[in-house]
Amino acid sequence: MQVPGDHVESGFIALVVALNEILPDRWEAQTRGRNRGMNSVVIIDDSTVVRKIVEISLRRMGIVCISYEDGFEALCAFKQGQSPIPNLIFLDIGLPKMNGLDLLRLLKTSPQFDQTVIVMLTGHDSVLDKVKSRIAGARGYITKPFTTQDLVSVVLSCLDQHQHEIHLN
């Protein structure tokens, strides 16, 4: 059954995909060859539109993306080995089934995610949410609406940090 508004969301996704095909990649030269240390990025957000925009932006950089619409689905995939442990996770706060802050705390208590950078990508823009996220272990915070430049700068920062850590080890 189609809910009113579904056609708008699917139309928007089609528009983003079409624009992605015809617009030149402004970051191609900037990001070429810099993603070798980055295995994957996981996007956990209940908005299909946000997930698709992030996926398209990162795939244009040559980064493998896996997305989930809620934290419980992501946890199950990690636990069952269906999803590799990523180098970077974009995480929404307002998720169904499991709050993003609760998921963040849970992931950061697991040794598997010690090296995973978690960046909040959310519509919650209060200082309290930002502080809670930082205390729980988030290394970054992007407020919706966001630009693809915001995503690219965070990813490039994580790539640079990851490459630096590889050279130190």
C-alpha positions in Angstrom: 0.0 0.0 0.0 1.4 3.4 -1.0 1.2 6.1 1.6 0.5 9.7 0.3 3.9 11.3 -0.1 5.7 8.1 -1.0 5.6 9.2 -4.7 7.2 12.5 -3.7 10.1 10.7 -1.9 10.7 8.2 -4.7 10.5 11.1 -7.2 13.1 13.0 -5.3 15.4 10.0 -5.2 15.0 9.5 -8.9 15.9 13.2 -9.4 19.0 12.9 -7.2 20.1 9.8 -9.1 19.5 11.5 -12.5 21.5 14.6 -11.4 24.3 12.4 -10.2 24.5 11.0 -13.7 24.7 14.3 -15.5 26.5 16.6 -13.2 30.4 16.6 -13.2 32.0 15.3 -10.1 33.6 18.3 -8.4 35.5 16.2 -5.9 36.8 13.5 -8.2 40.3 15.0 -8.4 40.4 15.9 -4.7 39.4 12.3 -3.6 41.1 10.2 -6.3 43.3 7.5 -4.6 42.6 8.7 -1.1 40.0 6.0 -0.2 42.3 3.0 -0.3 42.3 2.6 3.5 38.6 3.1 3.8 36.8 -0.2 3.4 33.2 0.9 4.0 30.9 3.5 5.4 27.6 2.5 7.1 24.7 4.9 7.0 22.0 4.4 9.7 19.0 6.7 9.0 15.3 6.1 8.8 14.9 8.5 5.9 15.3 6.9 2.5 16.1 10.2 0.9 19.0 10.9 3.3 20.4 7.4 2.9 20.3 7.7 -0.9 21.9 11.2 -0.9 24.7 10.0 1.3 25.2 6.8 -0.6 25.4 8.6 -4.0 27.8 11.2 -2.7 30.1 8.6 -1.2 30.0 6.1 -4.1 31.1 8.9 -6.4 34.2 9.0 -4.2 34.7 5.3 -4.7 33.6 4.4 -1.2 31.6 1.3 -0.5 28.4 2.1 1.4 25.9 0.0 3.3 22.8 1.5 4.7 20.2 0.6 7.3 16.9 2.2 8.2 17.2 1.5 11.9 19.8 0.7 14.6 18.4 -2.7 15.3 18.7 -3.8 11.7 22.3 -2.6 11.6 23.2 -4.4 14.9 21.7 -7.6 13.6 23.8 -7.3 10.4 27.0 -6.6 12.4 26.3 -9.5 14.8 25.5 -12.0 12.0 28.5 -10.9 10.0 26.4 -9.7 7.1 28.1 -6.3 7.3 31.8 -5.7 7.8 32.9 -3.4 10.6 33.1 -0.1 8.9 35.7 2.7 9.3 33.0 5.3 9.4 29.3 5.3 10.5 26.9 8.1 9.8 24.2 7.8 12.5 20.8 9.6 13.0 19.6 10.2 16.5 15.8 9.9 15.9 15.6 6.3 14.8 12.7 3.8 15.1 13.2 0.8 17.4 16.4 2.1 18.9 17.5 5.6 19.6 20.7 6.7 17.8 22.4 7.8 21.0 21.7 4.4 22.6 23.1 2.6 19.5 26.2 4.9 19.7 26.8 4.0 23.3 26.3 0.3 22.5 28.7 0.4 19.6 31.4 2.3 21.5 31.4 -0.3 24.3 32.2 -3.0 21.8 36.0 -3.5 21.1 35.1 -4.3 17.4 34.2 -0.6 16.9 37.2 0.9 18.7 38.6 2.2 15.4 35.3 3.1 13.9 34.6 6.9 13.5 30.9 7.6 14.3 29.5 10.9 13.0 26.0 12.0 13.9 23.9 13.0 10.9 20.7 14.3 12.4 17.9 16.9 12.5 18.5 17.4 16.2 20.4 20.6 16.5 20.3 21.3 20.3 23.5 21.9 22.2 22.4 19.1 24.6 22.1 16.5 21.8 25.6 17.6 20.6 27.1 17.2 24.0 25.4 13.8 24.6 26.7 12.6 21.3 30.2 13.7 22.0 30.1 12.1 25.5 28.8 8.9 24.0 31.7 8.7 21.6 30.7 10.5 18.4 33.6 12.3 16.7 31.5 14.6 14.5 28.0 16.1 14.2 26.3 17.2 11.0 22.9 18.8 11.2 20.2 18.2 8.6 19.8 19.8 6.2 23.4 19.2 5.1 25.4 19.7 1.9 27.4 17.1 0.1 30.5 19.3 0.9 29.8 18.6 4.6 29.8 14.9 3.9 32.9 15.0 1.7 34.9 17.1 4.2 34.0 14.7 7.1 34.9 11.6 5.0 38.2 13.2 3.8 39.1 14.0 7.4 38.4 10.4 8.4 40.4 9.1 5.4 43.4 11.3 6.4 43.1 10.2 10.0 42.8 6.6 9.0 45.9 6.8 6.7 47.8 8.5 9.5 46.9 5.7 11.9 48.0 3.0 9.4 51.4 4.7 9.1 51.8 4.9 12.9 51.1 1.1 13.3 
